[in-house]
Amino acid sequence: MSKIEFSAEQKAEIVKQIKLYFQEELTQEIGSFDAEFLLDFFADEIGGHFYNQGLADALAAMDGRLDEIRDAIYALERPTGAR
């Protein structure tokens, strides 16, 4: 699996959210460097879990759609007189 990477804009937004979380929930100030370091740690160490769950969710959604398509195709079948 390749490394999880974010665009500069995405990273800036995530860092902002981390800093806000620390300020509001933990009543602690955290600098941008520390927040970015924390983001990199989570992306490297547990990002794969979130990524894999996203893939599993996508597969489940696709399976549901494929079932709908199969049902629609079977509904198009015409009787052939065969028993």
mmCIF file of the N, C-alpha and C atoms, coordinates in Angstrom:
data_MODEL
# 
_entry.id   MODEL 
# 
loop_
_atom_site.group_PDB 
_atom_site.id 
_atom_site.type_symbol 
_atom_site.label_atom_id 
_atom_site.label_alt_id 
_atom_site.label_comp_id 
_atom_site.label_asym_id 
_atom_site.label_entity_id 
_atom_site.label_seq_id 
_atom_site.pdbx_PDB_ins_code 
_atom_site.Cartn_x 
_atom_site.Cartn_y 
_atom_site.Cartn_z 
_atom_site.occupancy 
_atom_site.B_iso_or_equiv 
_atom_site.pdbx_formal_charge 
_atom_site.auth_seq_id 
_atom_site.auth_comp_id 
_atom_site.auth_asym_id 
_atom_site.auth_atom_id 
_atom_site.pdbx_PDB_model_num 
ATOM 1   N N  . MET A 1 1  ? 0.855   -1.182  0.000   1.00 0.00 ? 1  MET A N  1 
ATOM 2   C CA . MET A 1 1  ? 0.000   0.000   0.000   1.00 0.00 ? 1  MET A CA 1 
ATOM 3   C C  . MET A 1 1  ? 0.892   1.233   0.000   1.00 0.00 ? 1  MET A C  1 
ATOM 4   N N  . SER A 1 2  ? 0.505   2.206   -0.788  1.00 0.00 ? 2  SER A N  1 
ATOM 5   C CA . SER A 1 2  ? 1.281   3.443   -0.830  1.00 0.00 ? 2  SER A CA 1 
ATOM 6   C C  . SER A 1 2  ? 0.961   4.301   0.392   1.00 0.00 ? 2  SER A C  1 
ATOM 7   N N  . LYS A 1 3  ? 1.866   5.212   0.652   1.00 0.00 ? 3  LYS A N  1 
ATOM 8   C CA . LYS A 1 3  ? 1.724   6.112   1.801   1.00 0.00 ? 3  LYS A CA 1 
ATOM 9   C C  . LYS A 1 3  ? 0.504   7.007   1.612   1.00 0.00 ? 3  LYS A C  1 
ATOM 10  N N  . ILE A 1 4  ? -0.223  7.242   2.680   1.00 0.00 ? 4  ILE A N  1 
ATOM 11  C CA . ILE A 1 4  ? -1.372  8.145   2.634   1.00 0.00 ? 4  ILE A CA 1 
ATOM 12  C C  . ILE A 1 4  ? -0.845  9.571   2.634   1.00 0.00 ? 4  ILE A C  1 
ATOM 13  N N  . GLU A 1 5  ? -1.189  10.301  1.594   1.00 0.00 ? 5  GLU A N  1 
ATOM 14  C CA . GLU A 1 5  ? -0.726  11.677  1.478   1.00 0.00 ? 5  GLU A CA 1 
ATOM 15  C C  . GLU A 1 5  ? -1.907  12.600  1.204   1.00 0.00 ? 5  GLU A C  1 
ATOM 16  N N  . PHE A 1 6  ? -1.782  13.829  1.669   1.00 0.00 ? 6  PHE A N  1 
ATOM 17  C CA . PHE A 1 6  ? -2.817  14.835  1.489   1.00 0.00 ? 6  PHE A CA 1 
ATOM 18  C C  . PHE A 1 6  ? -2.245  16.001  0.697   1.00 0.00 ? 6  PHE A C  1 
ATOM 19  N N  . SER A 1 7  ? -3.099  16.695  -0.017  1.00 0.00 ? 7  SER A N  1 
ATOM 20  C CA . SER A 1 7  ? -2.658  17.910  -0.698  1.00 0.00 ? 7  SER A CA 1 
ATOM 21  C C  . SER A 1 7  ? -2.311  18.953  0.368   1.00 0.00 ? 7  SER A C  1 
ATOM 22  N N  . ALA A 1 8  ? -1.624  19.994  -0.049  1.00 0.00 ? 8  ALA A N  1 
ATOM 23  C CA . ALA A 1 8  ? -1.258  21.060  0.887   1.00 0.00 ? 8  ALA A CA 1 
ATOM 24  C C  . ALA A 1 8  ? -2.503  21.686  1.513   1.00 0.00 ? 8  ALA A C  1 
ATOM 25  N N  . GLU A 1 9  ? -3.554  21.851  0.703   1.00 0.00 ? 9  GLU A N  1 
ATOM 26  C CA . GLU A 1 9  ? -4.795  22.439  1.215   1.00 0.00 ? 9  GLU A CA 1 
ATOM 27  C C  . GLU A 1 9  ? -5.470  21.512  2.226   1.00 0.00 ? 9  GLU A C  1 
ATOM 28  N N  . GLN A 1 10 ? -5.505  20.212  1.907   1.00 0.00 ? 10 GLN A N  1 
ATOM 29  C CA . GLN A 1 10 ? -6.112  19.245  2.827   1.00 0.00 ? 10 GLN A CA 1 
ATOM 30  C C  . GLN A 1 10 ? -5.336  19.198  4.136   1.00 0.00 ? 10 GLN A C  1 
ATOM 31  N N  . LYS A 1 11 ? -4.012  19.161  4.021   1.00 0.00 ? 11 LYS A N  1 
ATOM 32  C CA . LYS A 1 11 ? -3.170  19.085  5.219   1.00 0.00 ? 11 LYS A CA 1 
ATOM 33  C C  . LYS A 1 11 ? -3.375  20.321  6.095   1.00 0.00 ? 11 LYS A C  1 
ATOM 34  N N  . ALA A 1 12 ? -3.442  21.501  5.470   1.00 0.00 ? 12 ALA A N  1 
ATOM 35  C CA . ALA A 1 12 ? -3.646  22.733  6.232   1.00 0.00 ? 12 ALA A CA 1 
ATOM 36  C C  . ALA A 1 12 ? -4.983  22.694  6.971   1.00 0.00 ? 12 ALA A C  1 
ATOM 37  N N  . GLU A 1 13 ? -6.032  22.185  6.314   1.00 0.00 ? 13 GLU A N  1 
ATOM 38  C CA . GLU A 1 13 ? -7.352  22.098  6.954   1.00 0.00 ? 13 GLU A CA 1 
ATOM 39  C C  . GLU A 1 13 ? -7.336  21.100  8.105   1.00 0.00 ? 13 GLU A C  1 
ATOM 40  N N  . ILE A 1 14 ? -6.694  19.968  7.908   1.00 0.00 ? 14 ILE A N  1 
ATOM 41  C CA . ILE A 1 14 ? -6.634  18.953  8.971   1.00 0.00 ? 14 ILE A CA 1 
ATOM 42  C C  . ILE A 1 14 ? -5.829  19.474  10.156  1.00 0.00 ? 14 ILE A C  1 
ATOM 43  N N  . VAL A 1 15 ? -4.713  20.124  9.893   1.00 0.00 ? 15 VAL A N  1 
ATOM 44  C CA . VAL A 1 15 ? -3.894  20.704  10.964  1.00 0.00 ? 15 VAL A CA 1 
ATOM 45  C C  . VAL A 1 15 ? -4.717  21.724  11.742  1.00 0.00 ? 15 VAL A C  1 
ATOM 46  N N  . LYS A 1 16 ? -5.480  22.538  11.032  1.00 0.00 ? 16 LYS A N  1 
ATOM 47  C CA . LYS A 1 16 ? -6.353  23.527  11.690  1.00 0.00 ? 16 LYS A CA 1 
ATOM 48  C C  . LYS A 1 16 ? -7.359  22.824  12.602  1.00 0.00 ? 16 LYS A C  1 
ATOM 49  N N  . GLN A 1 17 ? -7.941  21.736  12.129  1.00 0.00 ? 17 GLN A N  1 
ATOM 50  C CA . GLN A 1 17 ? -8.907  20.990  12.932  1.00 0.00 ? 17 GLN A CA 1 
ATOM 51  C C  . GLN A 1 17 ? -8.256  20.349  14.151  1.00 0.00 ? 17 GLN A C  1 
ATOM 52  N N  . ILE A 1 18 ? -7.047  19.834  14.000  1.00 0.00 ? 18 ILE A N  1 
ATOM 53  C CA . ILE A 1 18 ? -6.327  19.242  15.141  1.00 0.00 ? 18 ILE A CA 1 
ATOM 54  C C  . ILE A 1 18 ? -6.061  20.313  16.191  1.00 0.00 ? 18 ILE A C  1 
ATOM 55  N N  . LYS A 1 19 ? -5.581  21.472  15.750  1.00 0.00 ? 19 LYS A N  1 
ATOM 56  C CA . LYS A 1 19 ? -5.304  22.560  16.686  1.00 0.00 ? 19 LYS A CA 1 
ATOM 57  C C  . LYS A 1 19 ? -6.573  22.992  17.409  1.00 0.00 ? 19 LYS A C  1 
ATOM 58  N N  . LEU A 1 20 ? -7.674  23.097  16.671  1.00 0.00 ? 20 LEU A N  1 
ATOM 59  C CA . LEU A 1 20 ? -8.948  23.489  17.272  1.00 0.00 ? 20 LEU A CA 1 
ATOM 60  C C  . LEU A 1 20 ? -9.421  22.445  18.282  1.00 0.00 ? 20 LEU A C  1 
ATOM 61  N N  . TYR A 1 21 ? -9.264  21.169  17.955  1.00 0.00 ? 21 TYR A N  1 
ATOM 62  C CA . TYR A 1 21 ? -9.658  20.098  18.873  1.00 0.00 ? 21 TYR A CA 1 
ATOM 63  C C  . TYR A 1 21 ? -8.862  20.197  20.173  1.00 0.00 ? 21 TYR A C  1 
ATOM 64  N N  . PHE A 1 22 ? -7.556  20.353  20.058  1.00 0.00 ? 22 PHE A N  1 
ATOM 65  C CA . PHE A 1 22 ? -6.729  20.462  21.263  1.00 0.00 ? 22 PHE A CA 1 
ATOM 66  C C  . PHE A 1 22 ? -7.147  21.661  22.099  1.00 0.00 ? 22 PHE A C  1 
ATOM 67  N N  . GLN A 1 23 ? -7.455  22.763  21.431  1.00 0.00 ? 23 GLN A N  1 
ATOM 68  C CA . GLN A 1 23 ? -7.838  23.974  22.152  1.00 0.00 ? 23 GLN A CA 1 
ATOM 69  C C  . GLN A 1 23 ? -9.194  23.813  22.837  1.00 0.00 ? 23 GLN A C  1 
ATOM 70  N N  . GLU A 1 24 ? -10.183 23.302  22.126  1.00 0.00 ? 24 GLU A N  1 
ATOM 71  C CA . GLU A 1 24 ? -11.546 23.233  22.667  1.00 0.00 ? 24 GLU A CA 1 
ATOM 72  C C  . GLU A 1 24 ? -11.780 22.040  23.587  1.00 0.00 ? 24 GLU A C  1 
ATOM 73  N N  . GLU A 1 25 ? -11.243 20.900  23.245  1.00 0.00 ? 25 GLU A N  1 
ATOM 74  C CA . GLU A 1 25 ? -11.530 19.684  24.004  1.00 0.00 ? 25 GLU A CA 1 
ATOM 75  C C  . GLU A 1 25 ? -10.506 19.392  25.089  1.00 0.00 ? 25 GLU A C  1 
ATOM 76  N N  . LEU A 1 26 ? -9.262  19.772  24.863  1.00 0.00 ? 26 LEU A N  1 
ATOM 77  C CA . LEU A 1 26 ? -8.207  19.451  25.824  1.00 0.00 ? 26 LEU A CA 1 
ATOM 78  C C  . LEU A 1 26 ? -7.671  20.693  26.525  1.00 0.00 ? 26 LEU A C  1 
ATOM 79  N N  . THR A 1 27 ? -8.217  21.854  26.158  1.00 0.00 ? 27 THR A N  1 
ATOM 80  C CA . THR A 1 27 ? -7.770  23.153  26.672  1.00 0.00 ? 27 THR A CA 1 
ATOM 81  C C  . THR A 1 27 ? -6.247  23.265  26.681  1.00 0.00 ? 27 THR A C  1 
ATOM 82  N N  . GLN A 1 28 ? -5.653  22.870  25.551  1.00 0.00 ? 28 GLN A N  1 
ATOM 83  C CA . GLN A 1 28 ? -4.208  22.970  25.382  1.00 0.00 ? 28 GLN A CA 1 
ATOM 84  C C  . GLN A 1 28 ? -3.911  23.570  24.019  1.00 0.00 ? 28 GLN A C  1 
ATOM 85  N N  . GLU A 1 29 ? -2.899  24.384  23.980  1.00 0.00 ? 29 GLU A N  1 
ATOM 86  C CA . GLU A 1 29 ? -2.448  24.947  22.718  1.00 0.00 ? 29 GLU A CA 1 
ATOM 87  C C  . GLU A 1 29 ? -1.473  23.968  22.076  1.00 0.00 ? 29 GLU A C  1 
ATOM 88  N N  . ILE A 1 30 ? -1.595  23.819  20.781  1.00 0.00 ? 30 ILE A N  1 
ATOM 89  C CA . ILE A 1 30 ? -0.663  22.991  20.034  1.00 0.00 ? 30 ILE A CA 1 
ATOM 90  C C  . ILE A 1 30 ? -0.270  23.773  18.787  1.00 0.00 ? 30 ILE A C  1 
ATOM 91  N N  . GLY A 1 31 ? 0.991   23.778  18.479  1.00 0.00 ? 31 GLY A N  1 
ATOM 92  C CA . GLY A 1 31 ? 1.469   24.511  17.324  1.00 0.00 ? 31 GLY A CA 1 
ATOM 93  C C  . GLY A 1 31 ? 1.220   23.749  16.029  1.00 0.00 ? 31 GLY A C  1 
ATOM 94  N N  . SER A 1 32 ? 1.366   24.455  14.928  1.00 0.00 ? 32 SER A N  1 
ATOM 95  C CA . SER A 1 32 ? 1.147   23.846  13.621  1.00 0.00 ? 32 SER A CA 1 
ATOM 96  C C  . SER A 1 32 ? 2.119   22.701  13.358  1.00 0.00 ? 32 SER A C  1 
ATOM 97  N N  . PHE A 1 33 ? 3.379   22.876  13.765  1.00 0.00 ? 33 PHE A N  1 
ATOM 98  C CA . PHE A 1 33 ? 4.367   21.827  13.563  1.00 0.00 ? 33 PHE A CA 1 
ATOM 99  C C  . PHE A 1 33 ? 3.958   20.557  14.315  1.00 0.00 ? 33 PHE A C  1 
ATOM 100 N N  . ASP A 1 34 ? 3.573   20.702  15.579  1.00 0.00 ? 34 ASP A N  1 
ATOM 101 C CA . ASP A 1 34 ? 3.164   19.540  16.379  1.00 0.00 ? 34 ASP A CA 1 
ATOM 102 C C  . ASP A 1 34 ? 1.894   18.904  15.824  1.00 0.00 ? 34 ASP A C  1 
ATOM 103 N N  . ALA A 1 35 ? 0.962   19.723  15.378  1.00 0.00 ? 35 ALA A N  1 
ATOM 104 C CA . ALA A 1 35 ? -0.275  19.193  14.808  1.00 0.00 ? 35 ALA A CA 1 
ATOM 105 C C  . ALA A 1 35 ? 0.012   18.433  13.513  1.00 0.00 ? 35 ALA A C  1 
ATOM 106 N N  . GLU A 1 36 ? 0.924   18.944  12.711  1.00 0.00 ? 36 GLU A N  1 
ATOM 107 C CA . GLU A 1 36 ? 1.294   18.256  11.468  1.00 0.00 ? 36 GLU A CA 1 
ATOM 108 C C  . GLU A 1 36 ? 2.027   16.955  11.775  1.00 0.00 ? 36 GLU A C  1 
ATOM 109 N N  . PHE A 1 37 ? 2.873   16.971  12.768  1.00 0.00 ? 37 PHE A N  1 
ATOM 110 C CA . PHE A 1 37 ? 3.580   15.765  13.196  1.00 0.00 ? 37 PHE A CA 1 
ATOM 111 C C  . PHE A 1 37 ? 2.583   14.711  13.671  1.00 0.00 ? 37 PHE A C  1 
ATOM 112 N N  . LEU A 1 38 ? 1.573   15.148  14.431  1.00 0.00 ? 38 LEU A N  1 
ATOM 113 C CA . LEU A 1 38 ? 0.536   14.233  14.911  1.00 0.00 ? 38 LEU A CA 1 
ATOM 114 C C  . LEU A 1 38 ? -0.259  13.659  13.740  1.00 0.00 ? 38 LEU A C  1 
ATOM 115 N N  . LEU A 1 39 ? -0.590  14.498  12.769  1.00 0.00 ? 39 LEU A N  1 
ATOM 116 C CA . LEU A 1 39 ? -1.289  14.038  11.576  1.00 0.00 ? 39 LEU A CA 1 
ATOM 117 C C  . LEU A 1 39 ? -0.471  12.985  10.844  1.00 0.00 ? 39 LEU A C  1 
ATOM 118 N N  . ASP A 1 40 ? 0.817   13.239  10.651  1.00 0.00 ? 40 ASP A N  1 
ATOM 119 C CA . ASP A 1 40 ? 1.676   12.276  9.969   1.00 0.00 ? 40 ASP A CA 1 
ATOM 120 C C  . ASP A 1 40 ? 1.747   10.961  10.743  1.00 0.00 ? 40 ASP A C  1 
ATOM 121 N N  . PHE A 1 41 ? 1.828   11.043  12.065  1.00 0.00 ? 41 PHE A N  1 
ATOM 122 C CA . PHE A 1 41 ? 1.857   9.837   12.891  1.00 0.00 ? 41 PHE A CA 1 
ATOM 123 C C  . PHE A 1 41 ? 0.587   9.017   12.683  1.00 0.00 ? 41 PHE A C  1 
ATOM 124 N N  . PHE A 1 42 ? -0.573  9.668   12.778  1.00 0.00 ? 42 PHE A N  1 
ATOM 125 C CA . PHE A 1 42 ? -1.829  8.942   12.606  1.00 0.00 ? 42 PHE A CA 1 
ATOM 126 C C  . PHE A 1 42 ? -1.966  8.383   11.199  1.00 0.00 ? 42 PHE A C  1 
ATOM 127 N N  . ALA A 1 43 ? -1.575  9.149   10.197  1.00 0.00 ? 43 ALA A N  1 
ATOM 128 C CA . ALA A 1 43 ? -1.665  8.671   8.819   1.00 0.00 ? 43 ALA A CA 1 
ATOM 129 C C  . ALA A 1 43 ? -0.788  7.439   8.624   1.00 0.00 ? 43 ALA A C  1 
ATOM 130 N N  . ASP A 1 44 ? 0.418   7.468   9.176   1.00 0.00 ? 44 ASP A N  1 
ATOM 131 C CA . ASP A 1 44 ? 1.350   6.348   9.019   1.00 0.00 ? 44 ASP A CA 1 
ATOM 132 C C  . ASP A 1 44 ? 0.951   5.135   9.849   1.00 0.00 ? 44 ASP A C  1 
ATOM 133 N N  . GLU A 1 45 ? 0.525   5.369   11.065  1.00 0.00 ? 45 GLU A N  1 
ATOM 134 C CA . GLU A 1 45 ? 0.304   4.263   12.000  1.00 0.00 ? 45 GLU A CA 1 
ATOM 135 C C  . GLU A 1 45 ? -1.100  3.664   11.953  1.00 0.00 ? 45 GLU A C  1 
ATOM 136 N N  . ILE A 1 46 ? -2.126  4.481   11.765  1.00 0.00 ? 46 ILE A N  1 
ATOM 137 C CA . ILE A 1 46 ? -3.492  3.930   11.777  1.00 0.00 ? 46 ILE A CA 1 
ATOM 138 C C  . ILE A 1 46 ? -4.287  4.280   10.530  1.00 0.00 ? 46 ILE A C  1 
ATOM 139 N N  . GLY A 1 47 ? -3.689  5.058   9.642   1.00 0.00 ? 47 GLY A N  1 
ATOM 140 C CA . GLY A 1 47 ? -4.387  5.450   8.426   1.00 0.00 ? 47 GLY A CA 1 
ATOM 141 C C  . GLY A 1 47 ? -4.866  4.255   7.619   1.00 0.00 ? 47 GLY A C  1 
ATOM 142 N N  . GLY A 1 48 ? -4.076  3.184   7.609   1.00 0.00 ? 48 GLY A N  1 
ATOM 143 C CA . GLY A 1 48 ? -4.449  1.983   6.876   1.00 0.00 ? 48 GLY A CA 1 
ATOM 144 C C  . GLY A 1 48 ? -5.766  1.391   7.342   1.00 0.00 ? 48 GLY A C  1 
ATOM 145 N N  . HIS A 1 49 ? -6.043  1.489   8.624   1.00 0.00 ? 49 HIS A N  1 
ATOM 146 C CA . HIS A 1 49 ? -7.317  0.967   9.154   1.00 0.00 ? 49 HIS A CA 1 
ATOM 147 C C  . HIS A 1 49 ? -8.502  1.735   8.564   1.00 0.00 ? 49 HIS A C  1 
ATOM 148 N N  . PHE A 1 50 ? -8.385  3.057   8.524   1.00 0.00 ? 50 PHE A N  1 
ATOM 149 C CA . PHE A 1 50 ? -9.452  3.880   7.951   1.00 0.00 ? 50 PHE A CA 1 
ATOM 150 C C  . PHE A 1 50 ? -9.580  3.649   6.454   1.00 0.00 ? 50 PHE A C  1 
ATOM 151 N N  . TYR A 1 51 ? -8.441  3.537   5.783   1.00 0.00 ? 51 TYR A N  1 
ATOM 152 C CA . TYR A 1 51 ? -8.422  3.291   4.347   1.00 0.00 ? 51 TYR A CA 1 
ATOM 153 C C  . TYR A 1 51 ? -9.098  1.957   4.025   1.00 0.00 ? 51 TYR A C  1 
ATOM 154 N N  . ASN A 1 52 ? -8.720  0.919   4.757   1.00 0.00 ? 52 ASN A N  1 
ATOM 155 C CA . ASN A 1 52 ? -9.301  -0.408  4.524   1.00 0.00 ? 52 ASN A CA 1 
ATOM 156 C C  . ASN A 1 52 ? -10.798 -0.423  4.800   1.00 0.00 ? 52 ASN A C  1 
ATOM 157 N N  . GLN A 1 53 ? -11.242 0.292   5.828   1.00 0.00 ? 53 GLN A N  1 
ATOM 158 C CA . GLN A 1 53 ? -12.671 0.356   6.115   1.00 0.00 ? 53 GLN A CA 1 
ATOM 159 C C  . GLN A 1 53 ? -13.406 1.074   4.995   1.00 0.00 ? 53 GLN A C  1 
ATOM 160 N N  . GLY A 1 54 ? -12.785 2.110   4.450   1.00 0.00 ? 54 GLY A N  1 
ATOM 161 C CA . GLY A 1 54 ? -13.374 2.813   3.317   1.00 0.00 ? 54 GLY A CA 1 
ATOM 162 C C  . GLY A 1 54 ? -13.517 1.895   2.112   1.00 0.00 ? 54 GLY A C  1 
ATOM 163 N N  . LEU A 1 55 ? -12.501 1.072   1.868   1.00 0.00 ? 55 LEU A N  1 
ATOM 164 C CA . LEU A 1 55 ? -12.590 0.102   0.774   1.00 0.00 ? 55 LEU A CA 1 
ATOM 165 C C  . LEU A 1 55 ? -13.704 -0.905  1.029   1.00 0.00 ? 55 LEU A C  1 
ATOM 166 N N  . ALA A 1 56 ? -13.807 -1.397  2.271   1.00 0.00 ? 56 ALA A N  1 
ATOM 167 C CA . ALA A 1 56 ? -14.862 -2.362  2.605   1.00 0.00 ? 56 ALA A CA 1 
ATOM 168 C C  . ALA A 1 56 ? -16.241 -1.733  2.422   1.00 0.00 ? 56 ALA A C  1 
ATOM 169 N N  . ASP A 1 57 ? -16.394 -0.481  2.819   1.00 0.00 ? 57 ASP A N  1 
ATOM 170 C CA . ASP A 1 57 ? -17.668 0.216   2.641   1.00 0.00 ? 57 ASP A CA 1 
ATOM 171 C C  . ASP A 1 57 ? -17.991 0.387   1.159   1.00 0.00 ? 57 ASP A C  1 
ATOM 172 N N  . ALA A 1 58 ? -16.969 0.723   0.364   1.00 0.00 ? 58 ALA A N  1 
ATOM 173 C CA . ALA A 1 58 ? -17.178 0.886   -1.077  1.00 0.00 ? 58 ALA A CA 1 
ATOM 174 C C  . ALA A 1 58 ? -17.586 -0.436  -1.718  1.00 0.00 ? 58 ALA A C  1 
ATOM 175 N N  . LEU A 1 59 ? -16.927 -1.523  -1.310  1.00 0.00 ? 59 LEU A N  1 
ATOM 176 C CA . LEU A 1 59 ? -17.289 -2.842  -1.849  1.00 0.00 ? 59 LEU A CA 1 
ATOM 177 C C  . LEU A 1 59 ? -18.707 -3.236  -1.465  1.00 0.00 ? 59 LEU A C  1 
ATOM 178 N N  . ALA A 1 60 ? -19.104 -2.943  -0.238  1.00 0.00 ? 60 ALA A N  1 
ATOM 179 C CA . ALA A 1 60 ? -20.461 -3.262  0.202   1.00 0.00 ? 60 ALA A CA 1 
ATOM 180 C C  . ALA A 1 60 ? -21.486 -2.461  -0.601  1.00 0.00 ? 60 ALA A C  1 
ATOM 181 N N  . ALA A 1 61 ? -21.197 -1.194  -0.848  1.00 0.00 ? 61 ALA A N  1 
ATOM 182 C CA . ALA A 1 61 ? -22.108 -0.361  -1.649  1.00 0.00 ? 61 ALA A CA 1 
ATOM 183 C C  . ALA A 1 61 ? -22.193 -0.889  -3.076  1.00 0.00 ? 61 ALA A C  1 
ATOM 184 N N  . MET A 1 62 ? -21.050 -1.280  -3.624  1.00 0.00 ? 62 MET A N  1 
ATOM 185 C CA . MET A 1 62 ? -21.032 -1.804  -4.980  1.00 0.00 ? 62 MET A CA 1 
ATOM 186 C C  . MET A 1 62 ? -21.776 -3.140  -5.060  1.00 0.00 ? 62 MET A C  1 
ATOM 187 N N  . ASP A 1 63 ? -21.599 -3.993  -4.051  1.00 0.00 ? 63 ASP A N  1 
ATOM 188 C CA . ASP A 1 63 ? -22.321 -5.268  -4.033  1.00 0.00 ? 63 ASP A CA 1 
ATOM 189 C C  . ASP A 1 63 ? -23.831 -5.042  -4.023  1.00 0.00 ? 63 ASP A C  1 
ATOM 190 N N  . GLY A 1 64 ? -24.276 -4.062  -3.246  1.00 0.00 ? 64 GLY A N  1 
ATOM 191 C CA . GLY A 1 64 ? -25.701 -3.739  -3.210  1.00 0.00 ? 64 GLY A CA 1 
ATOM 192 C C  . GLY A 1 64 ? -26.206 -3.288  -4.573  1.00 0.00 ? 64 GLY A C  1 
ATOM 193 N N  . ARG A 1 65 ? -25.421 -2.456  -5.243  1.00 0.00 ? 65 ARG A N  1 
ATOM 194 C CA . ARG A 1 65 ? -25.808 -1.989  -6.576  1.00 0.00 ? 65 ARG A CA 1 
ATOM 195 C C  . ARG A 1 65 ? -25.811 -3.131  -7.577  1.00 0.00 ? 65 ARG A C  1 
ATOM 196 N N  . LEU A 1 66 ? -24.814 -4.026  -7.485  1.00 0.00 ? 66 LEU A N  1 
ATOM 197 C CA . LEU A 1 66 ? -24.765 -5.169  -8.394  1.00 0.00 ? 66 LEU A CA 1 
ATOM 198 C C  . LEU A 1 66 ? -25.975 -6.079  -8.197  1.00 0.00 ? 66 LEU A C  1 
ATOM 199 N N  . ASP A 1 67 ? -26.412 -6.238  -6.958  1.00 0.00 ? 67 ASP A N  1 
ATOM 200 C CA . ASP A 1 67 ? -27.628 -7.023  -6.699  1.00 0.00 ? 67 ASP A CA 1 
ATOM 201 C C  . ASP A 1 67 ? -28.830 -6.382  -7.379  1.00 0.00 ? 67 ASP A C  1 
ATOM 202 N N  . GLU A 1 68 ? -28.925 -5.048  -7.306  1.00 0.00 ? 68 GLU A N  1 
ATOM 203 C CA . GLU A 1 68 ? -30.020 -4.336  -7.969  1.00 0.00 ? 68 GLU A CA 1 
ATOM 204 C C  . GLU A 1 68 ? -29.960 -4.529  -9.485  1.00 0.00 ? 68 GLU A C  1 
ATOM 205 N N  . ILE A 1 69 ? -28.760 -4.464  -10.037 1.00 0.00 ? 69 ILE A N  1 
ATOM 206 C CA . ILE A 1 69 ? -28.594 -4.647  -11.483 1.00 0.00 ? 69 ILE A CA 1 
ATOM 207 C C  . ILE A 1 69 ? -28.964 -6.071  -11.879 1.00 0.00 ? 69 ILE A C  1 
ATOM 208 N N  . ARG A 1 70 ? -28.525 -7.060  -11.092 1.00 0.00 ? 70 ARG A N  1 
ATOM 209 C CA . ARG A 1 70 ? -28.891 -8.455  -11.376 1.00 0.00 ? 70 ARG A CA 1 
ATOM 210 C C  . ARG A 1 70 ? -30.404 -8.632  -11.375 1.00 0.00 ? 70 ARG A C  1 
ATOM 211 N N  . ASP A 1 71 ? -31.053 -8.065  -10.360 1.00 0.00 ? 71 ASP A N  1 
ATOM 212 C CA . ASP A 1 71 ? -32.516 -8.159  -10.281 1.00 0.00 ? 71 ASP A CA 1 
ATOM 213 C C  . ASP A 1 71 ? -33.168 -7.512  -11.505 1.00 0.00 ? 71 ASP A C  1 
ATOM 214 N N  . ALA A 1 72 ? -32.657 -6.364  -11.928 1.00 0.00 ? 72 ALA A N  1 
ATOM 215 C CA . ALA A 1 72 ? -33.219 -5.672  -13.087 1.00 0.00 ? 72 ALA A CA 1 
ATOM 216 C C  . ALA A 1 72 ? -33.023 -6.496  -14.361 1.00 0.00 ? 72 ALA A C  1 
ATOM 217 N N  . ILE A 1 73 ? -31.879 -7.144  -14.474 1.00 0.00 ? 73 ILE A N  1 
ATOM 218 C CA . ILE A 1 73 ? -31.626 -7.978  -15.655 1.00 0.00 ? 73 ILE A CA 1 
ATOM 219 C C  . ILE A 1 73 ? -32.536 -9.197  -15.654 1.00 0.00 ? 73 ILE A C  1 
ATOM 220 N N  . TYR A 1 74 ? -32.676 -9.842  -14.513 1.00 0.00 ? 74 TYR A N  1 
ATOM 221 C CA . TYR A 1 74 ? -33.580 -11.001 -14.438 1.00 0.00 ? 74 TYR A CA 1 
ATOM 222 C C  . TYR A 1 74 ? -35.023 -10.601 -14.748 1.00 0.00 ? 74 TYR A C  1 
ATOM 223 N N  . ALA A 1 75 ? -35.399 -9.392  -14.368 1.00 0.00 ? 75 ALA A N  1 
ATOM 224 C CA . ALA A 1 75 ? -36.754 -8.914  -14.652 1.00 0.00 ? 75 ALA A CA 1 
ATOM 225 C C  . ALA A 1 75 ? -36.986 -8.725  -16.152 1.00 0.00 ? 75 ALA A C  1 
ATOM 226 N N  . LEU A 1 76 ? -35.923 -8.590  -16.923 1.00 0.00 ? 76 LEU A N  1 
ATOM 227 C CA . LEU A 1 76 ? -36.037 -8.419  -18.371 1.00 0.00 ? 76 LEU A CA 1 
ATOM 228 C C  . LEU A 1 76 ? -36.201 -9.742  -19.112 1.00 0.00 ? 76 LEU A C  1 
ATOM 229 N N  . GLU A 1 77 ? -35.951 -10.835 -18.433 1.00 0.00 ? 77 GLU A N  1 
ATOM 230 C CA . GLU A 1 77 ? -36.066 -12.139 -19.088 1.00 0.00 ? 77 GLU A CA 1 
ATOM 231 C C  . GLU A 1 77 ? -37.485 -12.367 -19.596 1.00 0.00 ? 77 GLU A C  1 
ATOM 232 N N  . ARG A 1 78 ? -37.554 -13.035 -20.716 1.00 0.00 ? 78 ARG A N  1 
ATOM 233 C CA . ARG A 1 78 ? -38.851 -13.351 -21.312 1.00 0.00 ? 78 ARG A CA 1 
ATOM 234 C C  . ARG A 1 78 ? -39.064 -14.851 -21.243 1.00 0.00 ? 78 ARG A C  1 
ATOM 235 N N  . PRO A 1 79 ? -40.312 -15.225 -21.106 1.00 0.00 ? 79 PRO A N  1 
ATOM 236 C CA . PRO A 1 79 ? -40.591 -16.661 -21.065 1.00 0.00 ? 79 PRO A CA 1 
ATOM 237 C C  . PRO A 1 79 ? -40.203 -17.325 -22.384 1.00 0.00 ? 79 PRO A C  1 
ATOM 238 N N  . THR A 1 80 ? -39.684 -18.540 -22.282 1.00 0.00 ? 80 THR A N  1 
ATOM 239 C CA . THR A 1 80 ? -39.237 -19.257 -23.481 1.00 0.00 ? 80 THR A CA 1 
ATOM 240 C C  . THR A 1 80 ? -40.075 -20.493 -23.753 1.00 0.00 ? 80 THR A C  1 
ATOM 241 N N  . GLY A 1 81 ? -40.999 -20.769 -22.876 1.00 0.00 ? 81 GLY A N  1 
ATOM 242 C CA . GLY A 1 81 ? -41.826 -21.959 -23.038 1.00 0.00 ? 81 GLY A CA 1 
ATOM 243 C C  . GLY A 1 81 ? -41.153 -23.213 -22.511 1.00 0.00 ? 81 GLY A C  1 
ATOM 244 N N  . ALA A 1 82 ? -39.894 -23.120 -22.131 1.00 0.00 ? 82 ALA A N  1 
ATOM 245 C CA . ALA A 1 82 ? -39.194 -24.273 -21.574 1.00 0.00 ? 82 ALA A CA 1 
ATOM 246 C C  . ALA A 1 82 ? -39.640 -24.485 -20.154 1.00 0.00 ? 82 ALA A C  1 
ATOM 247 N N  . ARG A 1 83 ? -39.758 -25.764 -19.808 1.00 0.00 ? 83 ARG A N  1 
ATOM 248 C CA . ARG A 1 83 ? -40.172 -26.066 -18.419 1.00 0.00 ? 83 ARG A CA 1 
ATOM 249 C C  . ARG A 1 83 ? -39.066 -26.664 -17.655 1.00 0.00 ? 83 ARG A C  1 
# 
